[in-house]
Amino acid sequence: MIYFISDTHFYHGKIIDYADRPFKHCYEMNDVLISFWNSIVKETDTIYHLGDFCFGNRKQHENLVQRLNGYKVLILGNHDRSAKFHMDTGWDEAKKWDILETPFGNVLLTHDARIPDHPNINETIDLKLHLCGHEHNSWRVKIDRAVPVVNLSVENWDYKPVNLLEVIPKVLAENDVHRQRRAMERT
């Protein structure tokens, strides 16, 4: 199974206030996020973290990565260090963005909601879905260039990793609500 998560911000105490997270301190938040991750993601699963993984030091990064289940792919966020740093601390892969070929079609993975300026994405790849993070709890689904964009920041998904089978129905439902609102505004 393939899972996705974003913006865990391990060891970042201030994110609790910034994003109105329901934790007393970062150690409680870390424990809950690790518990949810490992209760869902098995060692044989793949998980894509869509950026802003951890604010801790190198040793804290290494310990976290060792504790978390799955084949771990990090899509670098604005608060993450270099791909080399993350590979050296135990990640299986680390990159700026990726495209997954899925039964639903091509899925773009980035940290923020912008589509990277790359000729393959802009001209030749038919995107069906764009998964990102970065926006925390400001929105969950929007449309950009006729492509549904889903914000997978943990605040929007009960602090748990999700798979496409969980995301797709919510995207369709929220897109239907957006369509109905636009139709009502036109009348």
Secondary structure as the mmCIF struct_conf table of DSSP 4:
data_model
#
loop_
_struct_conf.conf_type_id
_struct_conf.id
_struct_conf.beg_label_comp_id
_struct_conf.beg_label_asym_id
_struct_conf.beg_label_seq_id
_struct_conf.end_label_comp_id
_struct_conf.end_label_asym_id
_struct_conf.end_label_seq_id
STRN STRN1 ILE A 2 ILE A 5
STRN STRN2 SER A 6 SER A 6
STRN STRN3 PHE A 10 PHE A 10
TURN_TY1_P TURN_TY1_P1 TYR A 11 TYR A 11
TURN_TY1_P TURN_TY1_P2 GLY A 13 LYS A 14
HELX_RH_AL_P HELX_RH_AL_P1 ILE A 15 TYR A 18
TURN_TY1_P TURN_TY1_P3 ALA A 19 ASP A 20
BEND BEND1 PRO A 22 PRO A 22
BEND BEND2 LYS A 24 HIS A 25
HELX_RH_AL_P HELX_RH_AL_P2 CYS A 26 ILE A 40
TURN_TY1_P TURN_TY1_P4 GLU A 43 THR A 44
BEND BEND3 ASP A 45 ASP A 45
STRN STRN4 THR A 46 HIS A 49
BEND BEND4 GLY A 51 GLY A 51
STRN STRN5 CYS A 54 CYS A 54
BEND BEND5 GLY A 56 GLY A 56
HELX_RH_AL_P HELX_RH_AL_P3 ARG A 58 ARG A 67
BEND BEND6 LEU A 68 LEU A 68
BEND BEND7 GLY A 70 GLY A 70
STRN STRN6 TYR A 71 ILE A 75
TURN_TY1_P TURN_TY1_P5 ASN A 78 HIS A 79
HELX_RH_AL_P HELX_RH_AL_P4 ALA A 83 ASP A 88
TURN_TY1_P TURN_TY1_P6 THR A 89 GLY A 90
BEND BEND8 ASP A 92 ASP A 92
STRN STRN7 GLU A 93 LYS A 95
BEND BEND9 LYS A 96 LYS A 96
STRN STRN8 ASP A 98 THR A 102
TURN_TY1_P TURN_TY1_P7 PRO A 103 PHE A 104
STRN STRN9 GLY A 105 LEU A 109
BEND BEND10 HIS A 111 ARG A 114
HELX_LH_PP_P HELX_LH_PP_P1 ILE A 115 PRO A 116
HELX_RH_AL_P HELX_RH_AL_P5 PRO A 119 PRO A 119
HELX_RH_PI_P HELX_RH_PI_P1 ASN A 120 THR A 124
STRN STRN10 LEU A 127 CYS A 132
BEND BEND11 HIS A 134 GLU A 135
TURN_TY1_P TURN_TY1_P8 HIS A 136 ASN A 137
BEND BEND12 SER A 138 SER A 138
BEND BEND13 ARG A 140 ARG A 140
STRN STRN11 VAL A 141 ASP A 144
TURN_TY1_P TURN_TY1_P9 ARG A 145 ALA A 146
STRN STRN12 VAL A 147 ASN A 151
STRN STRN13 SER A 153 SER A 153
HELX_RH_3T_P HELX_RH_3T_P1 VAL A 154 TRP A 157
TURN_TY1_P TURN_TY1_P10 ASP A 158 TYR A 159
BEND BEND14 LYS A 160 LYS A 160
STRN STRN14 VAL A 162 VAL A 162
HELX_RH_AL_P HELX_RH_AL_P6 LEU A 164 ARG A 186
#
